[in-house]
Amino acid sequence: MDAKKLLKDRKFWFASFLIVWAAALQGHMMWLQRQDAFKEKFGTEDQNNDGES
């Protein structure tokens, strides 16, 4: 009985959405940091090809 009441509760859905959004934002920020670290380590394609032109 409590599960049906919980699924109808707007606070439950709002809290669930907020948790999922925060987790997705954290994952996105970690992905951006990983991309920046890769660029610092290896450089971009433009930087690598400047001497060859």
C-alpha positions in Angstrom: 0.0 0.0 0.0 2.8 2.4 0.8 4.5 1.9 -2.5 1.4 3.0 -4.4 1.2 6.2 -2.3 4.9 6.8 -2.7 4.7 6.6 -6.5 1.9 9.2 -6.5 3.9 11.6 -4.4 5.3 14.6 -6.3 8.1 15.1 -3.7 9.4 11.6 -4.4 9.6 12.3 -8.2 11.2 15.7 -7.7 13.8 14.2 -5.4 14.5 11.3 -7.8 14.9 13.7 -10.7 17.2 16.0 -8.7 19.4 13.0 -7.7 19.6 11.8 -11.3 20.3 15.3 -12.6 23.1 15.8 -10.1 24.7 12.4 -10.9 24.6 13.2 -14.6 26.1 16.6 -14.0 28.9 15.1 -12.0 29.6 12.5 -14.7 29.7 15.2 -17.3 32.1 17.3 -15.4 34.4 14.2 -14.8 34.3 13.5 -18.6 35.3 17.1 -19.3 38.2 16.9 -16.9 39.3 13.7 -18.6 39.2 15.4 -22.0 41.2 18.4 -20.7 43.8 16.0 -19.2 44.1 14.2 -22.6 44.6 17.5 -24.5 47.3 18.6 -22.0 49.1 15.3 -22.3 48.9 14.8 -26.1 47.9 18.3 -27.5 45.5 18.9 -30.2 45.8 17.9 -33.8 46.4 21.5 -34.8 49.3 21.8 -32.4 50.9 18.6 -33.6 50.8 19.5 -37.3 52.1 23.1 -37.1 55.6 22.2 -38.0 54.7 20.0 -40.9 53.1 22.7 -43.1 
